[in-house]
Amino acid sequence: MQQFRDTDNNSENLNEEDNSINQHVPQFPPKKVPSYSIEVTQVLVLLQQFRCAQGNARRELECQLIKRLVNIKKNYQPDCYRLNGIWALKYTNYLYENSNTLPGPIDNTSLLQIKEPVCNRDYFVLTHTVWKFLLEEYGGGPEILEEKVPPSPVSVISSTADRAKSADISMMSSASQQEFPSEIPIKGLKNELFYCYMHSILQCLMCIQELNHFLLNSINRHNGQKMLYCRGYKEMLLQIRDAQTEYIKINTLRSTISKKFNPKYQHDAQEFLIHLISTMEDEIIDVNKEYEKLQQPKLENVVKKYLKGQIVSELICKNCKHKSVITEEFLTLSLALTKVATVNQSLEEFLKDELIQDYQCDSCHKKKIAIKKTRITNLPRYLILHLKRFKFFPKQTKITQQIKFSIESNFCNTEYKLIGVIVHSGSLEQGHYYSYGKRQPQWWLFNDQRIKKATKMDVQQQQCYILFYQQLF
């Protein structure tokens, strides 16, 4: 691995107070079981069964738990809490509509931004016991006490089962049933050592809403123990979402990558990108193997679905015309910068027919000339183009020529729009990474903890190193 010296001036005192957000999540049920209700004892038994169950049995026990918790007498629960209506819809779909997607952490942030949220539409009111169970099981927050509006009336319903189901049906009917991709707030990332390579990549990846949505909603405390990279990325998203400051310091993910990327040195952004995304996909695949054995619904392979493309290379022997076909998946396309002025030209060069000298044919077993034909058979929704600016043989050099690129481009008869750019400034030995990303729907410059608005012209004037494109539909 090439080690770079970072000339970034953003490095700050390591002893500065950690900005991580440590939220205490109360355990449910409390250690001292209230003596006033026999229902609590029944809930404890059901809760123990629920914790040990897996698959569909676990979901059915959770349905029963919710029914029990809704039925616990409200006279002993003076505090009530607000729950985001969108999250309530996802939870309802999971419990009663056999959705394969867990609702993910509770996100009540939007309720704090609405001046006059409407009960039973923007939010629902939960008793103390129901709220504490959901908070313990799914995490998230923040807690919002309901002081003025009592819980929705359910006394007209005869049975406990009908009461719980009615409350959840009202959630479903009053909230939109569309998917809500997660837009991440604009925050800087604090640089203490040589993390600009990581920060620039993460800021561009946060422009991919499907990836954010998956990590926030599908990684939980059960599978997260075996998905260190996915969990670390998710915790970063939660830090950013909940932070009241203009920047945060990444904690878990930084520790997770330390064995592969020594924090005392600068590293290549493209190498980090490939390692991060590939490892996240490996974690998804490994967890799905376990889920398959347990007959549980699998996680969506969000990397393969949105970020991976496919290339087919054909080698045709000029002697016997035998054709050898190689199919490969790719996360990035690495494009050469020799004799090209634009990114489109570089991609055209990448796909040009090539003559291979002294090709050993598998059919005629002779060394002859072969023609190599390369074509992209599957373009990903998010196309990542890596420009080969760094050369390490026969000597270490950086190609500094300006390569033109467009905000909207046509690649292989497919329309794309630019959403992210990684830039490397300085020399190969002494350099710094920063990035531009399109979010909400403004272009932003991300330079570690420093962020500011940018224009299309600002973006197109950059000496690009990695480009992130999204398909237009």
Secondary structure, 3 states (H helix, E strand, C coil): CCCEEECCCCCCCCCCCCCCCCCCCCCCCCCCCCCCCHHHHHHHHHHHHHHHCCHHHHHHHHHHHHHHHHHCCHHHCCCEEEEEHHHHHHHHHHHHCCCCCCCCCEECHHHHHCCCCCECCCEEEEEHHHHHHHHHHHCEECCCEECCCCCCCCCCCCCHHHHHHHHHHHHHHHCCCCCCCCCCCCCEECCCCCCHHHHHHHHHHCCCHHHHHHHHHHCCCCCHHHCHHHHHHHHHHHHHHHCCCCEECCCHHHHHCCCCCCCCCECCHHHHHHHHHHHHHHHHHHHHHHHHHCCCCCCCCHHHHHCCEEEEEEEEECCCCCEEEEEEEECCEEECCCCCCEHHHHHHHHCCCEEEEEEECCCCCCEEEEEEEEEEEECCCEEEEEECCEECCCCCEECCCCCECCCEEEECCEEEEEEEEEEEEECCCEEEEEEEEEECCEEEEEECCEEEEECHHHHHCCCEEEEEEEECC
